[in-house]
Amino acid sequence: MKGRRLFLAALLAAGAATFLLAVLRKRQEESPAVPYARPEGGEREGEFELFIGS
């Protein structure tokens, strides 16, 4: 019984450590958002153009 509790505690600790390391790594890799730029060559080809937002 004690061995099972230690095993579960180790799994919980490993999962928490993995999550925290992933969050820290993600924060370091984040770069500022790049604003949307239209493709070179003017308007898109096709009849319709989708506008999202206002």
ZATOR-653955 format. One record per atom (N, C-alpha, C): residue number from 1; residue in one letter; atom name; y, z, x. Coordinates in steps of 0.02 Angstrom, whole numbers, plus 50000, padded with zeros to 5 digits. Each point is the difference from the previous one (the first is absolute). Layout:
N
+-------+-------+-------+-------+-------+-------+
! sevex ! bakol ! torro ! north !    up !  east !
+-------+-------+-------+-------+-------+-------+
!   NUM !     A !    CA !     Y !     Z !     X !
...
+-------+-------+-------+-------+-------+-------+
This chain:
54
+-------+-------+-------+-------+-------+-------+
! sevex ! bakol ! torro ! north !    up !  east !
+-------+-------+-------+-------+-------+-------+
!     1 !     M !     N ! 49940 ! 50000 ! 50041 !
!     1 !     M !    CA ! 50060 ! 50000 ! 49959 !
!     1 !     M !     C ! 50063 ! 50000 ! 50044 !
!     2 !     K !     N ! 50000 ! 50041 ! 50052 !
!     2 !     K !    CA ! 50058 ! 50004 ! 50044 !
!     2 !     K !     C ! 50011 ! 49934 ! 50037 !
!     3 !     G !     N ! 49945 ! 49968 ! 50019 !
!     3 !     G !    CA ! 50004 ! 49936 ! 50034 !
!     3 !     G !     C ! 50031 ! 49946 ! 49956 !
!     4 !     R !     N ! 49983 ! 50002 ! 49936 !
!     4 !     R !    CA ! 50027 ! 49951 ! 49953 !
!     4 !     R !     C ! 50075 ! 50009 ! 49992 !
!     5 !     R !     N ! 50022 ! 50063 ! 49997 !
!     5 !     R !    CA ! 50072 ! 50014 ! 49993 !
!     5 !     R !     C ! 50038 ! 49977 ! 50062 !
!     6 !     L !     N ! 49971 ! 50012 ! 50059 !
!     6 !     L !    CA ! 50033 ! 49977 ! 50062 !
!     6 !     L !     C ! 50003 ! 49924 ! 50002 !
!     7 !     F !     N ! 49948 ! 49967 ! 49978 !
!     7 !     F !    CA ! 49998 ! 49927 ! 49999 !
!     7 !     F !     C ! 50054 ! 49973 ! 49952 !
!     8 !     L !     N ! 50006 ! 50029 ! 49941 !
!     8 !     L !    CA ! 50050 ! 49978 ! 49953 !
!     8 !     L !     C ! 50071 ! 50013 ! 50025 !
!     9 !     A !     N ! 50009 ! 50057 ! 50033 !
!     9 !     A !    CA ! 50066 ! 50016 ! 50030 !
!     9 !     A !     C ! 50017 ! 49950 ! 50054 !
!    10 !     A !     N ! 49950 ! 49981 ! 50041 !
!    10 !     A !    CA ! 50012 ! 49951 ! 50053 !
!    10 !     A !     C ! 50017 ! 49931 ! 49970 !
!    11 !     L !     N ! 49966 ! 49981 ! 49947 !
!    11 !     L !    CA ! 50015 ! 49936 ! 49967 !
!    11 !     L !     C ! 50071 ! 50000 ! 49972 !
!    12 !     L !     N ! 50019 ! 50055 ! 49968 !
!    12 !     L !    CA ! 50067 ! 50006 ! 49972 !
!    12 !     L !     C ! 50053 ! 49996 ! 50055 !
!    13 !     A !     N ! 49989 ! 50035 ! 50055 !
!    13 !     A !    CA ! 50048 ! 49999 ! 50055 !
!    13 !     A !     C ! 50005 ! 49931 ! 50031 !
!    14 !     A !     N ! 49943 ! 49966 ! 50008 !
!    14 !     A !    CA ! 50001 ! 49933 ! 50028 !
!    14 !     A !     C ! 50037 ! 49951 ! 49954 !
!    15 !     G !     N ! 49989 ! 50006 ! 49936 !
!    15 !     G !    CA ! 50034 ! 49957 ! 49952 !
!    15 !     G !     C ! 50075 ! 50011 ! 50000 !
!    16 !     A !     N ! 50021 ! 50063 ! 50002 !
!    16 !     A !    CA ! 50071 ! 50016 ! 50001 !
!    16 !     A !     C ! 50032 ! 49975 ! 50065 !
!    17 !     A !     N ! 49966 ! 50009 ! 50056 !
!    17 !     A !    CA ! 50027 ! 49976 ! 50064 !
!    17 !     A !     C ! 50006 ! 49924 ! 50000 !
!    18 !     T !     N ! 49951 ! 49965 ! 49974 !
!    18 !     T !    CA ! 50003 ! 49928 ! 49997 !
!    18 !     T !     C ! 50058 ! 49977 ! 49957 !
!    19 !     F !     N ! 50009 ! 50032 ! 49943 !
!    19 !     F !    CA ! 50056 ! 49982 ! 49955 !
!    19 !     F !     C ! 50067 ! 50011 ! 50034 !
!    20 !     L !     N ! 50008 ! 50057 ! 50032 !
!    20 !     L !    CA ! 50064 ! 50016 ! 50033 !
!    20 !     L !     C ! 50014 ! 49952 ! 50057 !
!    21 !     L !     N ! 49950 ! 49983 ! 50039 !
!    21 !     L !    CA ! 50010 ! 49953 ! 50055 !
!    21 !     L !     C ! 50019 ! 49931 ! 49973 !
!    22 !     A !     N ! 49969 ! 49979 ! 49946 !
!    22 !     A !    CA ! 50017 ! 49935 ! 49970 !
!    22 !     A !     C ! 50072 ! 50000 ! 49975 !
!    23 !     V !     N ! 50022 ! 50055 ! 49970 !
!    23 !     V !    CA ! 50070 ! 50003 ! 49975 !
!    23 !     V !     C ! 50048 ! 49998 ! 50059 !
!    24 !     L !     N ! 49986 ! 50037 ! 50053 !
!    24 !     L !    CA ! 50044 ! 50000 ! 50058 !
!    24 !     L !     C ! 50002 ! 49931 ! 50033 !
!    25 !     R !     N ! 49944 ! 49968 ! 50005 !
!    25 !     R !    CA ! 49998 ! 49933 ! 50030 !
!    25 !     R !     C ! 50039 ! 49950 ! 49957 !
!    26 !     K !     N ! 49994 ! 50006 ! 49935 !
!    26 !     K !    CA ! 50036 ! 49955 ! 49955 !
!    26 !     K !     C ! 50075 ! 50009 ! 50007 !
!    27 !     R !     N ! 50022 ! 50062 ! 50007 !
!    27 !     R !    CA ! 50072 ! 50013 ! 50008 !
!    27 !     R !     C ! 50027 ! 49969 ! 50064 !
!    28 !     Q !     N ! 49961 ! 50003 ! 50054 !
!    28 !     Q !    CA ! 50022 ! 49972 ! 50064 !
!    28 !     Q !     C ! 50003 ! 49924 ! 49998 !
!    29 !     E !     N ! 49956 ! 49968 ! 49962 !
!    29 !     E !    CA ! 49998 ! 49927 ! 49998 !
!    29 !     E !     C ! 50050 ! 49970 ! 49952 !
!    30 !     E !     N ! 50029 ! 50040 ! 49955 !
!    30 !     E !    CA ! 50046 ! 49972 ! 49950 !
!    30 !     E !     C ! 50061 ! 49971 ! 50034 !
!    31 !     S !     N ! 50017 ! 49941 ! 49976 !
!    31 !     S !    CA ! 50061 ! 49968 ! 50024 !
!    31 !     S !     C ! 50047 ! 49992 ! 49940 !
!    32 !     P !     N ! 50064 ! 49992 ! 50013 !
!    32 !     P !    CA ! 50046 ! 49993 ! 49944 !
!    32 !     P !     C ! 49981 ! 49939 ! 49957 !
!    33 !     A !     N ! 50013 ! 50006 ! 49936 !
!    33 !     A !    CA ! 49983 ! 49946 ! 49954 !
!    33 !     A !     C ! 50042 ! 49938 ! 50015 !
!    34 !     V !     N ! 49967 ! 49943 ! 50000 !
!    34 !     V !    CA ! 50034 ! 49937 ! 50013 !
!    34 !     V !     C ! 50021 ! 49971 ! 49932 !
!    35 !     P !     N ! 50064 ! 49986 ! 49992 !
!    35 !     P !    CA ! 50020 ! 49971 ! 49936 !
!    35 !     P !     C ! 49970 ! 49931 ! 49989 !
!    36 !     Y !     N ! 49992 ! 49982 ! 49938 !
!    36 !     Y !    CA ! 49970 ! 49935 ! 49984 !
!    36 !     Y !     C ! 50046 ! 49944 ! 50021 !
!    37 !     A !     N ! 49972 ! 49950 ! 50032 !
!    37 !     A !    CA ! 50037 ! 49941 ! 50020 !
!    37 !     A !     C ! 49966 ! 49939 ! 49971 !
!    38 !     R !     N ! 50040 ! 49953 ! 49975 !
!    38 !     R !    CA ! 49972 ! 49939 ! 49972 !
!    38 !     R !     C ! 49968 ! 49960 ! 50057 !
!    39 !     P !     N ! 49948 ! 49963 ! 49984 !
!    39 !     P !    CA ! 49968 ! 49958 ! 50052 !
!    39 !     P !     C ! 50049 ! 49947 ! 50025 !
!    40 !     E !     N ! 49991 ! 49980 ! 50061 !
!    40 !     E !    CA ! 50043 ! 49948 ! 50028 !
!    40 !     E !     C ! 49989 ! 49935 ! 49962 !
!    41 !     G !     N ! 50051 ! 49960 ! 49996 !
!    41 !     G !    CA ! 49994 ! 49936 ! 49966 !
!    41 !     G !     C ! 50026 ! 50002 ! 49929 !
!    42 !     G !     N ! 50033 ! 50054 ! 49981 !
!    42 !     G !    CA ! 50030 ! 50002 ! 49934 !
!    42 !     G !     C ! 49955 ! 50029 ! 49947 !
!    43 !     E !     N ! 50003 ! 49971 ! 49940 !
!    43 !     E !    CA ! 49963 ! 50025 ! 49943 !
!    43 !     E !     C ! 49925 ! 49990 ! 50008 !
!    44 !     R !     N ! 49964 ! 50040 ! 49963 !
!    44 !     R !    CA ! 49927 ! 49993 ! 49999 !
!    44 !     R !     C ! 49981 ! 49937 ! 49961 !
!    45 !     E !     N ! 49943 ! 49973 ! 50018 !
!    45 !     E !    CA ! 49976 ! 49942 ! 49963 !
!    45 !     E !     C ! 49969 ! 50022 ! 49934 !
!    46 !     G !     N ! 50005 ! 49957 ! 49950 !
!    46 !     G !    CA ! 49971 ! 50016 ! 49935 !
!    46 !     G !     C ! 50053 ! 50005 ! 49947 !
!    47 !     E !     N ! 49976 ! 50002 ! 49937 !
!    47 !     E !    CA ! 50046 ! 50002 ! 49944 !
!    47 !     E !     C ! 50029 ! 50069 ! 49988 !
!    48 !     F !     N ! 49961 ! 50052 ! 50012 !
!    48 !     F !    CA ! 50021 ! 50067 ! 49981 !
!    48 !     F !     C ! 50011 ! 50043 ! 50061 !
!    49 !     E !     N ! 50047 ! 50045 ! 49993 !
!    49 !     E !    CA ! 50013 ! 50048 ! 50054 !
!    49 !     E !     C ! 50001 ! 50069 ! 49967 !
!    50 !     L !     N ! 49964 ! 50047 ! 50029 !
!    50 !     L !    CA ! 49993 ! 50066 ! 49972 !
!    50 !     L !     C ! 50052 ! 50046 ! 50031 !
!    51 !     F !     N ! 50039 ! 50034 ! 49958 !
!    51 !     F !    CA ! 50048 ! 50049 ! 50024 !
!    51 !     F !     C ! 49977 ! 50068 ! 49977 !
!    52 !     I !     N ! 49993 ! 50046 ! 50046 !
!    52 !     I !    CA ! 49979 ! 50068 ! 49983 !
!    52 !     I !     C ! 50061 ! 50045 ! 50009 !
!    53 !     G !     N ! 50015 ! 50037 ! 49950 !
!    53 !     G !    CA ! 50058 ! 50045 ! 50003 !
!    53 !     G !     C ! 50061 ! 49966 ! 49971 !
!    54 !     S !     N ! 50057 ! 50030 ! 50011 !
!    54 !     S !    CA ! 50061 ! 49971 ! 49972 !
!    54 !     S !     C ! 50048 ! 49982 ! 50055 !
+-------+-------+-------+-------+-------+-------+
